[in-house]
Amino acid sequence: MGYVHTEIELKNPRLPQLKSLVTKAMVDTGALMLCIPEHIALQLDLEENRKREVTTADGSRHKVSYVGPIEVIFENRNCFVGALVMGDEVLLGAVPMEDMDLIISPSHGKLVVNPESPNFPHALVK
């Protein structure tokens, strides 16, 4: 299927007067977190909470900034998460995707709202 990309909107809920940012994101169910490049963290004036250690695909470890909160919007869904500041593109991982009840449609090769709950996100909490 290859890489899946989608358009998402990012906002800083602590500073509602700042314009939101619409950006392209790589969708990766193998990654957990939202990752954003430094220029997006700066544009949204996101506050660093602390540093976190991450292990990248090549096995190396890095300390990166953990910022937030950040609001992620996709179609009729939204969630509030923290983000790791790293890389040169936005990476949408499994945590925000689960929070918004989104799935990758293999037949279409794109991110979609879960068709079983089209009007609002569903969460299993038992």
C-alpha positions as CSV (number, residue, x, y, z in Angstrom):
1,M,0.0,0.0,0.0
2,G,2.9,2.4,0.6
3,Y,2.8,5.5,2.7
4,V,-0.5,7.2,3.5
5,H,-0.6,11.0,3.8
6,T,-3.5,13.2,4.8
7,E,-4.3,16.8,5.6
8,I,-4.9,17.8,9.2
9,E,-5.4,21.0,11.0
10,L,-3.3,21.9,14.1
11,K,-4.2,24.5,16.8
12,N,-2.8,25.7,20.1
13,P,-5.9,25.6,22.4
14,R,-4.1,27.8,24.9
15,L,-3.7,30.6,22.4
16,P,-7.0,30.7,20.4
17,Q,-6.1,34.0,18.8
18,L,-3.3,32.3,16.8
19,K,-4.4,31.0,13.4
20,S,-4.5,27.2,13.0
21,L,-2.2,25.5,10.7
22,V,-3.3,23.1,7.9
23,T,-0.6,20.7,7.0
24,K,0.1,17.4,5.3
25,A,0.8,14.5,7.7
26,M,2.2,11.0,7.2
27,V,-0.1,8.5,8.8
28,D,1.7,5.7,10.6
29,T,-0.1,3.1,12.7
30,G,3.3,1.7,13.8
31,A,4.1,5.0,15.6
32,L,2.3,6.0,18.7
33,M,2.6,9.8,19.0
34,L,2.1,12.9,17.1
35,C,5.4,14.2,15.9
36,I,5.9,17.7,14.5
37,P,8.8,19.6,13.0
38,E,10.3,22.4,15.1
39,H,9.0,25.1,12.7
40,I,5.4,24.0,13.4
41,A,6.0,24.1,17.2
42,L,7.3,27.6,16.8
43,Q,4.5,28.8,14.6
44,L,1.9,27.5,17.0
45,D,3.9,28.9,20.0
46,L,3.6,25.5,21.8
47,E,5.0,25.3,25.3
48,E,7.7,22.7,26.0
49,N,6.5,20.5,28.9
50,R,9.8,18.6,29.2
51,K,12.3,16.5,27.2
52,R,11.5,12.9,26.3
53,E,13.8,10.2,25.1
54,V,12.8,8.5,21.8
55,T,14.2,5.5,19.9
56,T,14.1,6.0,16.1
57,A,13.8,3.3,13.5
58,D,17.6,3.0,13.2
59,G,17.8,2.1,16.9
60,S,19.4,5.3,18.0
61,R,18.2,7.3,21.0
62,H,17.5,11.0,21.1
63,K,16.2,13.6,23.5
64,V,13.5,15.7,22.0
65,S,11.1,18.3,23.2
66,Y,7.6,17.3,24.3
67,V,5.1,20.1,23.6
68,G,1.4,20.8,24.0
69,P,-1.4,20.7,24.3
70,I,-2.1,20.7,20.6
71,E,-5.5,20.2,19.0
72,V,-5.6,17.9,16.0
73,I,-8.5,18.2,13.6
74,F,-9.4,15.8,10.9
75,E,-12.8,16.2,9.1
76,N,-15.5,16.1,11.8
77,R,-13.1,14.9,14.5
78,N,-10.7,16.4,16.9
79,C,-8.4,15.5,19.8
80,F,-6.0,17.1,22.3
81,V,-2.5,15.6,22.6
82,G,1.1,16.3,23.3
83,A,3.6,16.2,20.4
84,L,7.2,15.2,20.1
85,V,9.3,17.8,18.2
86,M,11.3,16.0,15.7
87,G,11.7,15.3,12.0
88,D,10.9,17.3,8.9
89,E,7.3,16.4,8.5
90,V,4.2,15.8,10.6
91,L,3.7,12.2,11.7
92,L,0.2,11.2,12.9
93,G,0.6,8.1,15.1
94,A,-1.9,5.6,16.6
95,V,-2.8,7.5,19.8
96,P,-4.4,10.6,18.1
97,M,-5.9,8.3,15.4
98,E,-7.6,6.1,18.1
99,D,-8.7,9.1,20.0
100,M,-10.5,10.4,16.9
101,D,-11.7,6.9,15.8
102,L,-9.9,7.0,12.5
103,I,-8.9,4.1,10.3
104,I,-6.7,3.6,7.2
105,S,-8.9,2.3,4.4
106,P,-6.7,-0.3,2.7
107,S,-8.8,-0.3,-0.5
108,H,-8.5,3.5,-0.8
109,G,-5.1,3.9,0.7
110,K,-6.2,6.8,2.8
111,L,-7.2,7.9,6.3
112,V,-10.9,7.9,6.9
113,V,-13.5,8.4,9.7
114,N,-14.5,5.0,11.0
115,P,-17.6,4.1,8.9
116,E,-19.1,2.3,11.9
117,S,-19.3,5.7,13.7
118,P,-19.6,8.4,11.0
119,N,-21.1,11.2,13.1
120,F,-18.9,11.2,16.2
121,P,-16.0,9.1,17.5
122,H,-16.6,5.9,19.4
123,A,-14.3,4.6,22.1
124,L,-14.2,1.2,23.8
125,V,-13.8,1.9,27.5
126,K,-14.6,-1.4,29.3
